[in-house]
């Protein structure tokens, strides 16, 4: 090759570099949007079900570190395009999933509890290898932190199985605390927002308020819109915003300064959350005089009690049910691992 040909080749390479870089950036953004939307949908659905964490689903989608960084940057008014894109896609897709699929998912959980819980266990356990990849090599502080967090989640599961859930009035302060709890569950993998809301006695009031708000929007009735907006949506929304900002920045700080301890806690929360998802439990219709959510049932309140609020009891499964549950767990685990492999970035 002569000098003239060499110069032509070099010029072509130089000229092609900007387009190649643009293509790589476009692919990277496309991967980011895909994982953000998928993770947001999973997070929205997870936050509707006691026992499964929205943060776990973001881990499964491989978007969790970017989610935490995006919150920290935006709350410090660092408006980077990719941070805005990440947070916007996650929030929008989670909101759409909650509005469109909440009823379907809730019905499936009520009517096919062991099926859905088995699937949820698999989805949750699929996040364990993801956290472990972030945490390894393991250390003593990681193991101790994981054991403490696992014990905490087991304790919550015991409270749930024995019916020791909160029964508090839905005051502005309680709903604000419920919003903070929900935000923490969105940020911390393994910590279920539904569990925390049940313990605070705010799970049903919040779902009822959101449903009333949605129906008022459909009817375009301003008078009907204001009551759930002011009494439920506003305090919960304020709590969520404050919680996301505070917990998001705190978690980013801890991951930088105390990485092994923080990841150990996340790992323990993640594994421990499956205890409360023991699949072989079913709804049992209560009777007059039974205590449900801190209230003694009368004939009228029993008639008004929704099936989703019935107490649950553990049943002895058949061999076929156990085999099916194991299969669903494997399927859920495979889904989470498959999602985490989408667009996985190299360090």
C-alpha positions as CSV (number, residue, x, y, z in Angstrom):
1,X,0.0,0.0,0.0
2,X,1.5,3.4,-1.0
3,X,1.4,6.6,1.0
4,X,-1.6,7.9,-0.9
5,X,-3.7,4.8,-0.3
6,X,-2.7,4.8,3.4
7,X,-3.9,8.4,3.7
8,X,-7.2,7.5,2.1
9,X,-7.8,4.6,4.5
10,X,-6.9,6.7,7.5
11,X,-9.3,9.5,6.4
12,X,-12.1,6.9,6.0
13,X,-11.4,5.5,9.5
14,X,-11.5,9.0,11.0
15,X,-14.6,10.0,9.2
16,X,-16.4,6.8,10.3
17,X,-15.6,7.2,14.0
18,X,-18.3,9.8,14.8
19,X,-21.1,7.7,13.3
20,X,-19.7,4.6,15.0
21,X,-19.7,6.4,18.4
22,X,-23.2,7.7,17.8
23,X,-24.4,4.2,17.0
24,X,-22.8,2.8,20.1
25,X,-24.4,5.5,22.2
26,X,-27.8,4.9,20.6
27,X,-27.5,1.2,21.4
28,X,-26.5,1.9,24.9
29,X,-29.5,4.3,25.4
30,X,-31.8,1.7,23.8
31,X,-30.5,-1.0,26.3
32,X,-31.0,1.5,29.2
33,X,-34.5,2.3,28.2
34,X,-35.4,-1.4,27.8
35,X,-34.1,-2.4,31.2
36,X,-35.6,0.7,32.8
37,X,-39.1,0.1,31.4
38,X,-39.0,-3.6,32.2
39,X,-37.7,-3.0,35.7
40,X,-40.3,-0.3,36.3
41,X,-43.1,-2.6,35.2
42,X,-41.9,-5.3,37.6
43,X,-41.4,-2.8,40.4
44,X,-44.9,-1.4,40.0
45,X,-46.4,-4.9,40.2
46,X,-44.2,-6.0,43.0
47,X,-45.3,-3.0,45.2
48,X,-48.9,-4.2,44.9
49,X,-48.1,-7.6,46.5
50,X,-47.1,-8.0,50.2
51,X,-43.9,-10.1,50.3
52,X,-42.1,-9.1,47.2
53,X,-39.8,-6.0,46.9
54,X,-39.8,-3.4,44.1
55,X,-36.1,-2.9,44.6
56,X,-35.6,-6.6,44.0
57,X,-37.2,-6.3,40.6
58,X,-34.9,-3.4,39.7
59,X,-32.0,-5.6,40.6
60,X,-33.3,-8.3,38.4
61,X,-33.6,-6.0,35.5
62,X,-30.0,-4.9,36.0
63,X,-30.9,-1.2,36.4
64,X,-30.7,-0.9,40.2
65,X,-27.3,0.9,40.5
66,X,-28.3,3.4,37.8
67,X,-31.6,4.0,39.6
68,X,-29.8,4.9,42.9
69,X,-27.3,7.1,41.1
70,X,-30.1,8.9,39.2
71,X,-32.0,9.7,42.4
72,X,-28.9,11.0,44.0
73,X,-28.0,13.2,41.0
74,X,-31.4,14.6,40.4
75,X,-32.0,15.5,44.0
76,X,-28.7,17.4,43.8
77,X,-29.9,19.1,40.6
78,X,-27.4,17.4,38.4
79,X,-29.7,17.0,35.3
80,X,-27.7,14.5,33.3
81,X,-29.7,13.1,30.3
82,X,-29.2,9.4,31.2
83,X,-30.2,9.9,34.8
84,X,-33.4,11.7,33.7
85,X,-34.0,9.0,31.1
86,X,-33.6,6.2,33.6
87,X,-35.7,7.7,36.4
88,X,-38.4,8.8,33.9
89,X,-38.8,5.4,32.3
90,X,-38.9,3.6,35.6
91,X,-41.5,5.9,37.2
92,X,-43.7,6.1,34.1
93,X,-43.7,2.3,33.5
94,X,-44.3,1.5,37.2
95,X,-47.3,3.9,37.3
96,X,-48.8,2.4,34.1
97,X,-48.3,-1.1,35.4
98,X,-50.1,-0.3,38.7
99,X,-53.0,1.4,37.0
100,X,-53.5,-1.3,34.3
101,X,-52.6,-4.5,36.0
102,X,-53.3,-4.0,39.7
103,X,-56.8,-5.6,39.5
104,X,-55.7,-8.6,37.5
105,X,-52.7,-9.3,39.7
106,X,-54.6,-8.9,42.9
107,X,-57.3,-11.3,41.7
108,X,-54.6,-13.9,40.8
109,X,-53.0,-13.6,44.2
110,X,-56.3,-14.0,45.9
111,X,-57.6,-16.9,43.8
112,X,-54.3,-18.7,42.9
113,X,-52.2,-17.8,45.9
114,X,-49.8,-20.8,46.0
115,X,-49.2,-20.5,42.2
116,X,-48.4,-16.8,42.3
117,X,-46.3,-17.0,45.5
118,X,-44.3,-19.9,44.0
119,X,-43.6,-17.7,41.0
120,X,-42.7,-14.7,43.3
121,X,-40.2,-16.9,45.3
122,X,-38.4,-17.7,42.1
123,X,-38.4,-14.1,40.9
124,X,-37.0,-13.0,44.2
125,X,-34.3,-15.7,44.5
126,X,-33.2,-14.8,41.1
127,X,-31.9,-11.5,42.5
128,X,-29.5,-13.3,44.9
129,X,-26.8,-14.0,42.3
130,X,-27.0,-10.4,41.2
131,X,-26.4,-9.0,44.7
132,X,-23.6,-11.6,45.2
133,X,-21.8,-10.5,42.1
134,X,-21.8,-7.0,43.5
135,X,-20.7,-8.1,46.9
136,X,-18.0,-10.7,46.2
137,X,-15.4,-11.4,47.5
138,X,-17.4,-12.0,50.7
139,X,-16.3,-10.9,54.1
140,X,-17.2,-11.5,57.8
141,X,-19.1,-8.2,58.0
142,X,-21.1,-9.2,54.9
143,X,-22.1,-12.5,56.4
144,X,-23.1,-11.0,59.8
145,X,-25.1,-8.2,58.1
146,X,-26.9,-10.8,55.9
147,X,-27.8,-12.9,58.9
148,X,-29.2,-10.0,60.9
149,X,-31.2,-8.8,57.9
150,X,-32.5,-12.3,57.3
151,X,-33.6,-12.5,61.0
152,X,-35.4,-9.2,60.6
153,X,-37.4,-10.4,57.6
154,X,-38.1,-13.7,59.3
155,X,-39.5,-11.9,62.2
156,X,-41.9,-9.9,60.0
157,X,-43.0,-13.1,58.3
158,X,-43.8,-14.6,61.8
159,X,-45.9,-11.5,62.6
160,X,-47.8,-11.9,59.4
161,X,-48.5,-15.7,59.8
162,X,-49.8,-15.1,63.3
163,X,-52.0,-12.2,62.3
164,X,-50.1,-9.6,64.2
165,X,-50.6,-6.7,61.8
166,X,-51.1,-3.1,62.6
167,X,-54.6,-1.6,63.0
168,X,-54.1,2.2,63.1
169,X,-56.3,5.1,62.1
170,X,-55.5,6.6,58.7
171,X,-54.5,10.0,59.9
172,X,-52.3,12.3,57.9
173,X,-49.3,11.4,59.9
174,X,-49.9,7.6,59.6
175,X,-50.3,8.0,55.8
176,X,-47.2,10.1,55.6
177,X,-45.3,7.3,57.5
178,X,-46.8,4.8,55.1
179,X,-45.5,6.7,52.2
180,X,-42.0,6.8,53.7
181,X,-42.2,3.0,54.3
182,X,-43.3,2.4,50.7
183,X,-40.4,4.5,49.4
184,X,-38.0,2.6,51.5
185,X,-39.3,-0.6,50.0
186,X,-38.8,0.7,46.5
187,X,-35.2,1.6,47.3
188,X,-34.2,-1.4,49.4
189,X,-34.2,-4.8,47.6
190,X,-35.8,-7.5,49.7
191,X,-37.9,-5.1,51.8
192,X,-41.6,-5.4,50.9
193,X,-43.7,-2.3,50.9
194,X,-46.9,-4.4,51.3
195,X,-45.5,-5.9,54.5
196,X,-44.7,-2.5,56.0
197,X,-48.1,-1.1,55.0
198,X,-49.9,-4.1,56.6
199,X,-47.9,-3.7,59.8
200,X,-48.9,0.0,59.9
201,X,-52.5,-0.8,59.1
202,X,-52.6,1.3,56.0
203,X,-52.5,-1.3,53.2
204,X,-56.3,-1.4,52.6
205,X,-57.0,2.3,53.2
206,X,-54.3,3.3,50.7
207,X,-55.5,0.9,48.0
208,X,-59.1,2.1,48.6
209,X,-58.0,5.7,48.3
210,X,-56.1,5.1,45.1
211,X,-59.0,3.2,43.6
212,X,-61.4,6.1,44.5
213,X,-59.0,8.6,43.0
214,X,-58.9,6.5,39.7
215,X,-62.6,6.2,39.5
216,X,-63.0,10.0,40.1
217,X,-60.6,10.7,37.3
218,X,-62.6,8.4,34.9
219,X,-65.8,10.2,35.9
220,X,-64.2,13.6,35.7
221,X,-65.9,14.6,38.9
222,X,-63.8,17.3,40.7
223,X,-65.8,17.0,43.9
224,X,-65.2,13.3,44.1
225,X,-61.6,13.8,43.2
226,X,-60.6,16.2,46.0
227,X,-61.5,13.9,49.0
228,X,-59.1,11.0,48.2
229,X,-56.6,13.4,46.7
230,X,-56.3,15.4,50.0
231,X,-56.9,12.6,52.5
232,X,-54.8,9.8,50.9
233,X,-52.9,10.6,47.8
234,X,-51.3,13.9,49.1
235,X,-49.8,12.6,52.4
236,X,-48.7,9.3,50.8
237,X,-47.2,11.1,47.9
238,X,-45.3,13.5,50.2
239,X,-44.0,10.6,52.2
240,X,-42.9,8.7,49.0
241,X,-41.0,11.7,47.7
242,X,-39.2,12.4,51.0
243,X,-38.5,8.7,51.5
244,X,-37.0,8.3,48.0
245,X,-34.8,11.3,48.3
246,X,-33.6,10.5,51.8
247,X,-33.2,6.7,51.5
248,X,-31.7,6.9,47.9
249,X,-29.0,9.3,49.0
250,X,-28.3,7.4,52.2
251,X,-28.0,4.1,50.3
252,X,-25.6,5.6,47.7
253,X,-23.5,7.0,50.6
254,X,-23.5,3.6,52.4
255,X,-22.6,1.7,49.2
256,X,-19.6,3.9,48.7
257,X,-18.4,4.0,52.4
258,X,-19.6,0.7,53.8
259,X,-20.1,-1.5,50.7
260,X,-19.7,-5.0,52.2
261,X,-22.1,-4.2,55.2
262,X,-24.7,-2.6,53.0
263,X,-24.7,-5.4,50.4
264,X,-24.8,-8.0,53.2
265,X,-28.0,-6.3,54.5
266,X,-29.5,-6.2,51.1
267,X,-28.6,-9.9,50.5
268,X,-30.2,-10.9,53.9
269,X,-33.4,-8.8,53.1
270,X,-33.6,-10.5,49.7
271,X,-33.4,-14.1,51.0
272,X,-35.5,-13.4,54.0
273,X,-38.3,-12.0,52.0
274,X,-39.1,-15.4,50.6
275,X,-40.0,-16.7,54.1
276,X,-43.2,-14.7,54.0
277,X,-43.9,-16.0,50.6
278,X,-44.4,-19.6,51.7
279,X,-46.7,-20.7,48.9
280,X,-48.8,-23.4,50.7
281,X,-51.3,-21.0,52.3
282,X,-54.9,-20.2,51.4
283,X,-57.7,-17.8,52.2
284,X,-60.2,-19.0,54.9
285,X,-63.6,-17.4,55.2
286,X,-64.0,-15.9,58.7
287,X,-67.0,-16.1,60.9
288,X,-69.0,-13.6,63.0
289,X,-66.9,-12.8,66.1
290,X,-63.5,-13.4,64.5
291,X,-61.0,-10.7,64.7
292,X,-59.7,-9.5,61.4
293,X,-57.2,-6.6,61.2
294,X,-58.0,-5.7,64.8
295,X,-61.8,-5.5,64.4
296,X,-64.4,-8.0,65.7
297,X,-66.6,-9.0,62.8
298,X,-70.3,-8.6,62.9
299,X,-72.8,-10.0,60.5
300,X,-72.7,-6.7,58.5
301,X,-69.0,-6.3,58.5
302,X,-68.6,-10.0,57.5
303,X,-70.8,-9.5,54.5
304,X,-68.9,-6.4,53.5
305,X,-65.4,-8.0,54.0
306,X,-63.6,-8.5,50.7
307,X,-62.1,-11.9,49.9
308,X,-58.7,-10.4,49.7
309,X,-59.0,-9.4,53.4
310,X,-59.8,-12.9,54.6
311,X,-57.2,-14.5,56.9
312,X,-54.9,-17.1,55.5
313,X,-53.9,-20.5,56.9
314,X,-51.1,-22.9,55.9
315,X,-52.3,-26.2,54.2
316,X,-50.6,-29.5,53.6
317,X,-49.9,-29.7,49.8
318,X,-50.1,-32.9,47.7
319,X,-47.0,-34.2,45.9
320,X,-48.3,-32.8,42.6
321,X,-48.7,-29.4,44.2
322,X,-45.2,-29.4,45.6
323,X,-43.8,-30.5,42.3
324,X,-45.7,-27.7,40.5
325,X,-44.6,-25.2,43.0
326,X,-40.9,-26.2,42.6
327,X,-41.4,-25.9,38.8
328,X,-42.8,-22.4,39.1
329,X,-40.0,-21.4,41.4
330,X,-37.5,-22.5,38.8
331,X,-39.4,-20.7,36.1
332,X,-39.4,-17.5,38.2
333,X,-35.7,-17.8,38.9
334,X,-35.0,-18.3,35.2
335,X,-37.1,-15.2,34.3
336,X,-35.2,-13.0,36.7
337,X,-31.8,-14.3,35.5
338,X,-32.9,-13.8,31.9
339,X,-33.9,-10.2,32.6
340,X,-30.7,-9.5,34.5
341,X,-28.8,-10.7,31.4
342,X,-30.4,-8.1,29.2
343,X,-27.9,-5.5,28.3
344,X,-25.6,-6.4,31.2
345,X,-22.8,-3.9,31.3
346,X,-19.2,-4.7,31.8
347,X,-17.4,-2.9,34.6
